[in-house]
Amino acid sequence: MLGKGLLVSGVEPGSVAERHGIRPGDRIIACNGRVVHNDLDFAFNRACDRLDLAVRRGGDTIKLHIASPGDGSLGLAYDIPVQCCRNHCMFCFVDQMPPGLRESLYVKDEDIRQSFLYGAYVTLADAGPYELDYIAAYRLSPLYVSIHATSPEVRARLLGRSEKLSVVAKLRALVDRGITLHGQIVLVPGINDFPVLAASLDTLLDFYPGLQSLSLVPVGITRHRAGLPRLTPYTTCQLTALVDGFTRWRNGRKGVAGSDRVYLADEIYLALGRPVLPAAAYGDFAQLDNGVGMVRCFIDSFTRCMEQLPAGKSRMRNALIVLTGQSFAPVLRRLIARWNTRFTDTVSVQAVTNTFFGDTVTVSGLLTYQDVRPHLDRHAREETLLPDSLFNCDDMTIDNIAQKTLRTRYTRLSIIPSGGRELAEHLSLRLQEKAC
């Protein structure tokens, strides 16, 4: 699971690294007597006045002795490949991507570094004693772990592995050494939900407070599953049974430490048309990026911002259309109805069906240009809003359309951050009063 040295991709002219002969293509394999896997442990090991480096160049190993510069800069750029996953999870979203997209969308990562730095979930399926010692030694905490089931047999089936894959001992090894964890269980109907889920949750409570939070997320299924195991999404009846089972489990564990740190994903409440929980139920919102508490944050921040504005009429009476995913549309419509009543405004919400992945995928963040284009074309002369969750960090949609292209093509289109406060602030520009 760990890299094999730190590949130098660039050397700044005139830098300390260049003066000591380091070249692009060199691979730093050790620093001050310790093996270097990636930029993280290189940063840990170079925190001293002198650097003793072992550099692999071709078939040779070169020893370098460098006095650490005062500002800590060596003038190096690194190529850090993502460690790839060896699992064949029956629900892997990457395997459900259609062909012809950019290469990065087909990368299945199982990278401790990505988990520590960016909150990416890893299974630890191939993490042996060396990797666990590495995590503990460098205090890579918190980590985000895809647990799915504590039963080795069930977990192996979910991960598509022939060997039994116990995760409990690995969690214990990390927690006992002070590593904080956040977990997720992707639920597949009839495989790891109740009663298997109850056994998993009871086992995982023993890891609190080391295991700080645990999210329960229903499996996501696209229409691109040729050659993959047959799966069906949760029906309304199955989701109702899941929520009822979870409620019974939690009621039976009242007073047990950690039982209030297990959360159902927002999409479960949305699919059932039930209100999400109050903010206090989500603690410190540790699972926000995993779709737990996101709706509550949106509702509360939008409402706070709206209520800070004095009621009155909007300055502009032109129509404004907000595009969103199918699952969030009912919530947003209720908020916008309150806005329109308070300010005599004419904002509307349109739910966009995901034709790219299939209509079982209902979240805004997985909409593509192909999905929103009919709406944008139809309302090209009207002011339209899109959330920026449709775009990655390079401002590209999943189907490779640049945000800049959309802004040029649709002159009445605004792309705004996907939070509730940001939407209310944008809408407040339509009012006579100053924006909140």
C-alpha positions in Angstrom: 0.0 0.0 0.0 3.0 2.3 0.4 5.0 4.0 -2.4 8.5 3.0 -3.4 10.4 6.2 -2.9 9.7 9.8 -3.8 10.0 10.5 -7.6 11.5 13.9 -8.4 9.5 15.5 -11.2 11.2 18.9 -11.2 14.2 20.8 -9.7 14.1 24.6 -9.3 17.1 26.3 -11.0 19.6 27.6 -8.5 18.0 25.7 -5.6 19.7 23.6 -2.9 18.6 20.5 -4.7 20.1 21.5 -8.0 23.4 22.6 -6.4 23.7 19.1 -4.9 23.0 17.4 -8.2 19.5 16.1 -7.8 17.8 15.7 -11.2 14.3 15.1 -12.5 13.8 11.3 -12.6 15.8 10.7 -9.4 13.9 8.8 -6.7 14.6 9.6 -3.1 14.4 6.3 -1.2 15.7 7.2 2.2 16.2 10.3 4.4 18.3 10.3 7.6 18.3 6.5 7.7 14.6 6.0 7.2 12.8 4.7 4.2 10.9 7.3 2.1 7.6 6.2 0.6 6.1 9.6 -0.2 6.1 13.3 0.6 4.6 12.8 4.0 7.4 10.8 5.6 10.0 12.7 3.7 8.6 15.9 5.4 8.8 14.1 8.8 12.3 12.8 8.3 13.9 15.9 7.0 12.9 18.1 10.0 16.5 18.5 11.2 19.6 20.5 10.4 21.2 18.0 8.1 19.8 15.7 5.4 21.5 12.4 4.6 19.7 11.2 1.4 19.8 8.0 -0.6 18.8 8.7 -4.2 18.1 6.0 -6.8 19.3 7.0 -10.3 18.9 4.3 -12.9 20.5 1.2 -11.3 22.7 3.3 -8.9 22.2 4.6 -5.4 23.7 7.9 -4.7 24.4 9.3 -1.2 24.0 13.0 -0.7 24.6 15.1 2.4 22.8 18.4 2.5 22.6 21.1 5.1 19.0 21.9 5.5 18.2 25.4 4.2 16.8 28.0 6.7 13.5 28.2 5.0 13.2 24.5 4.6 12.9 24.7 0.8 15.0 22.3 -1.3 13.5 23.3 -4.6 12.0 19.9 -5.5 8.7 19.0 -7.2 7.4 15.4 -6.7 5.4 13.0 -8.8 3.3 11.1 -6.2 1.3 8.3 -7.8 -1.9 7.2 -6.1 -1.8 3.8 -4.5 -4.5 1.7 -6.3 -7.1 -0.6 -4.9 -6.9 -4.4 -5.4 -10.5 -4.9 -4.3 -13.4 -5.7 -6.7 -16.2 -4.2 -4.6 -19.6 -5.2 -6.0 -20.8 -1.6 -5.5 -17.6 0.2 -6.7 -18.8 3.4 -8.4 -15.6 3.6 -10.6 -16.6 0.3 -12.2 -20.0 1.8 -13.0 -18.5 4.6 -15.1 -19.3 4.6 -18.8 -16.3 4.5 -21.2 -14.7 7.5 -22.8 -14.3 9.8 -19.8 -11.0 11.3 -18.6 -8.6 8.9 -17.1 -8.7 10.2 -13.6 -12.3 9.0 -13.2 -11.2 5.4 -13.6 -8.6 5.5 -10.8 -9.6 3.3 -7.8 -7.5 4.6 -4.9 -6.6 2.8 -1.7 -4.1 5.3 -0.5 -3.4 6.1 3.2 -1.9 9.4 2.2 -5.1 10.4 0.4 -7.2 9.4 3.4 -5.1 11.4 5.8 -4.8 14.5 3.7 -8.2 14.6 1.9 -10.6 12.3 3.8 -10.7 9.6 1.1 -12.0 6.3 2.4 -9.7 3.2 2.4 -10.6 -0.4 3.2 -7.2 -1.3 4.7 -7.7 -4.7 3.1 -4.1 -5.0 2.1 -2.6 -3.1 5.0 -0.2 -5.4 6.9 1.7 -4.9 10.1 4.3 -2.6 8.3 1.6 -0.3 7.0 -0.2 -0.2 10.4 3.1 0.6 12.1 3.8 3.3 9.5 0.4 5.0 10.2 1.0 4.9 14.0 4.6 6.1 13.7 3.7 9.1 11.7 0.5 9.8 13.5 -1.6 9.8 10.3 -4.8 10.7 12.1 -7.6 10.9 11.5 -8.1 8.2 8.8 -11.3 7.3 7.0 -12.1 3.6 6.7 -14.6 1.8 4.6 -15.7 -1.0 7.0 -18.9 -2.3 5.4 -19.1 -5.3 7.7 -17.2 -6.7 10.7 -17.9 -10.3 9.6 -14.8 -11.4 7.6 -17.0 -13.5 5.3 -19.5 -10.8 4.5 -16.7 -8.2 4.0 -14.8 -10.5 1.6 -18.0 -10.9 -0.4 -18.6 -7.2 -0.6 -15.0 -6.4 -1.5 -14.9 -9.1 -4.1 -12.0 -11.0 -2.5 -11.6 -14.7 -2.1 -9.8 -14.5 1.2 -11.5 -13.6 4.5 -10.8 -10.0 5.3 -11.1 -9.2 9.0 -11.0 -5.4 9.7 -11.5 -5.6 13.4 -7.9 -6.4 14.4 -6.6 -3.6 12.1 -9.0 -1.1 13.7 -7.9 -2.2 17.1 -4.2 -1.9 16.2 -4.8 1.7 15.1 -7.1 2.8 17.9 -4.9 1.3 20.6 -2.0 3.4 19.2 -4.0 6.7 19.3 -5.2 6.9 15.7 -8.6 8.5 15.3 -10.9 6.9 12.7 -14.0 7.8 10.9 -15.9 4.9 9.3 -18.5 4.2 6.6 -20.7 1.2 5.8 -22.1 1.1 2.3 -25.3 -0.9 2.7 -26.3 -3.4 0.1 -29.9 -4.9 0.4 -29.9 -8.3 1.9 -26.1 -8.6 2.3 -24.9 -6.3 5.1 -28.0 -4.5 6.4 -30.0 -5.9 9.3 -29.3 -8.3 11.0 -25.7 -8.3 9.8 -25.6 -4.6 10.4 -26.6 -4.9 14.1 -23.7 -7.2 14.7 -21.3 -4.9 13.0 -22.5 -1.8 14.9 -22.3 -3.6 18.2 -18.7 -4.6 17.5 -17.8 -1.2 16.3 -19.1 0.5 19.5 -16.2 -1.0 21.3 -13.8 1.2 19.3 -15.3 4.5 20.6 -13.9 7.1 21.1 -11.1 6.0 18.7 -13.8 5.4 16.0 -15.3 8.9 16.2 -18.1 8.6 13.7 -19.7 6.0 11.4 -22.0 6.7 8.4 -24.5 4.3 6.9 -24.8 5.0 3.2 -27.1 3.1 0.8 -25.5 1.6 -2.2 -25.3 3.8 -5.3 -26.2 2.0 -8.6 -25.8 3.5 -12.1 -27.1 2.1 -15.4 -23.6 1.1 -16.4 -23.2 -2.3 -14.8 -22.5 -4.6 -17.7 -20.4 -7.6 -16.4 -20.9 -6.6 -12.8 -22.7 -8.4 -10.0 -26.5 -7.9 -10.2 -27.6 -5.3 -7.6 -30.8 -3.4 -7.2 -31.2 -0.1 -5.3 -33.1 0.1 -2.0 -36.9 0.3 -2.5 -39.0 2.5 -0.3 -40.2 -0.5 1.7 -36.6 -1.6 2.3 -35.4 1.9 3.3 -38.3 2.1 5.7 -37.3 -1.2 7.2 -33.7 0.0 7.4 -34.7 3.1 9.3 -37.0 1.2 11.6 -34.3 -1.3 12.3 -31.7 1.4 13.0 -34.1 3.2 15.3 -34.7 0.0 17.3 -31.0 -0.7 17.5 -30.2 2.8 18.7 -33.1 2.8 21.3 -31.7 -0.5 22.6 -28.2 1.1 23.0 -29.2 4.2 24.9 -26.5 5.3 27.2 -23.8 3.2 25.4 -20.9 5.5 24.4 -20.6 6.0 20.7 -24.2 5.0 19.8 -25.0 8.6 19.0 -22.0 8.8 16.6 -23.7 6.4 14.1 -25.5 8.3 11.4 -27.8 7.5 8.5 -26.9 9.3 5.2 -29.2 12.3 4.3 -30.2 10.5 1.1 -32.2 8.0 3.1 -34.4 10.6 4.7 -34.8 12.4 1.3 -35.8 9.2 -0.4 -38.5 8.6 2.2 -39.7 12.2 2.2 -38.8 12.5 5.9 -37.3 15.6 7.5 -33.6 15.3 8.3 -32.5 15.5 11.9 -31.9 18.7 13.9 -28.3 20.0 13.9 -27.7 18.8 17.5 -28.1 15.2 16.3 -25.0 15.5 14.0 -22.5 16.4 16.7 -19.5 18.0 15.1 -20.7 17.1 11.5 -17.7 14.8 11.1 -19.3 13.0 8.2 -20.4 16.1 6.3 -18.4 15.3 3.2 -20.0 11.8 3.1 -23.5 13.2 2.8 -24.4 13.2 6.5 -25.8 16.4 7.9 -25.3 18.3 4.6 -29.0 18.9 4.1 -29.4 20.2 7.7 -26.5 22.6 7.2 -28.0 23.9 4.0 -31.4 24.4 5.5 -30.1 26.2 8.6 -27.7 28.4 6.8 -30.2 29.4 4.2 -32.8 30.2 6.8 -30.5 32.2 9.0 -29.4 34.3 6.1 -32.9 34.8 4.8 -34.2 35.8 8.2 -31.6 38.5 8.5 -33.1 40.3 5.6 -36.1 42.6 6.1 -39.2 41.4 4.4 -40.2 43.3 1.3 -40.5 43.1 -2.5 -37.6 42.1 -4.7 -36.1 44.7 -6.9 -36.2 42.4 -9.9 -39.3 40.5 -10.9 -37.6 38.5 -13.7 -37.8 34.7 -13.3 -34.9 32.9 -11.8 -34.5 29.2 -12.1 -32.5 27.0 -9.7 -31.4 23.6 -11.0 -30.7 20.8 -8.6 -30.8 17.0 -8.3 -34.0 15.0 -7.9 -33.5 14.1 -4.3 -32.8 17.6 -3.0 -35.5 19.3 -5.1 -38.4 18.9 -2.6 -36.3 20.4 0.2 -35.2 23.3 -1.9 -38.7 24.0 -3.2 -39.9 24.4 0.4 -37.1 26.9 1.2 -37.7 28.8 -2.0 -41.4 29.0 -1.4 -40.6 30.7 2.0 -38.3 33.0 0.2 -40.9 33.9 -2.5 -43.5 34.6 0.2 -41.2 36.7 2.3 -39.9 38.8 -0.5 -42.7 38.5 -3.2 -40.1 37.0 -5.4 -40.4 34.7 -8.5 -37.7 32.1 -8.0 -38.4 28.5 -9.1 -36.7 25.1 -8.7 -36.3 22.5 -11.4 -35.3 19.0 -10.6 -32.8 17.5 -13.1 -33.1 13.8 -14.0 -29.7 12.1 -14.3 -29.8 10.5 -17.7 -26.0 10.0 -17.7 -25.8 7.5 -14.8 -29.5 6.7 -14.7 -32.4 7.9 -12.7 -31.4 5.9 -9.6 -28.6 8.5 -9.2 -30.3 11.5 -7.7 -27.7 13.8 -6.1 -26.7 17.1 -7.6 -23.0 16.4 -7.4 -23.3 13.6 -10.0 -25.2 15.6 -12.6 -23.4 16.1 -15.9 -23.6 18.7 -18.7 -25.6 16.1 -20.6 -28.2 16.2 -17.9 -28.5 20.0 -17.4 -28.1 21.0 -21.0 -31.9 20.6 -21.9 -32.8 22.9 -19.0 -30.1 25.5 -19.9 -31.1 25.5 -23.6 -34.8 25.8 -22.7 -34.1 28.8 -20.3 -31.2 30.4 -22.1 -32.9 33.8 -21.9 -33.7 33.5 -18.2 -31.4 33.8 -15.2 -30.4 30.3 -14.1 -28.4 29.0 -11.2 -26.2 25.9 -11.0 -24.4 24.6 -7.9 -20.6 24.3 -8.3 -20.8 20.7 -7.0 -21.2 19.7 -10.7 -17.5 20.6 -11.2 -14.3 19.1 -9.9 -11.2 21.0 -8.7 -10.3 21.7 -12.3 -13.7 23.2 -13.0 -14.7 20.3 -15.3 -18.0 18.4 -15.3 -17.9 14.6 -15.2 -18.5 14.5 -19.0 -15.6 16.9 -19.6 -17.2 20.3 -20.1 -15.4 23.2 -18.6 -17.1 25.7 -16.3 -15.7 28.5 -18.5 -17.4 27.0 -21.5 -20.8 26.9 -19.8 -20.4 30.5 -18.7 -19.6 31.6 -22.3 -22.3 29.5 -23.9 -25.1 30.6 -21.4 -24.7 34.3 -20.6 -27.6 34.3 -18.1 -26.1 31.3 -16.1 -24.6 31.8 -12.7 -22.6 29.0 -11.0 -22.4 29.5 -7.2 -21.1 27.5 -4.2 -23.5 24.8 -3.2 -24.2 26.0 0.4 -27.4 27.4 1.7 -25.9 30.7 2.8 -24.3 31.2 -0.6 -27.6 30.6 -2.3 -29.4 33.1 0.0 -26.7 35.7 -0.6 -27.0 35.3 -4.3 -30.8 35.6 -4.2 -30.5 38.7 -1.9 -28.9 40.6 -4.8 -32.5 40.7 -6.2 -33.7 42.7 -3.2 -33.6 46.4 -2.6 -31.9 46.0 0.7 -28.2 45.2 1.1 -27.2 41.5 0.8 -26.8 39.7 4.1 
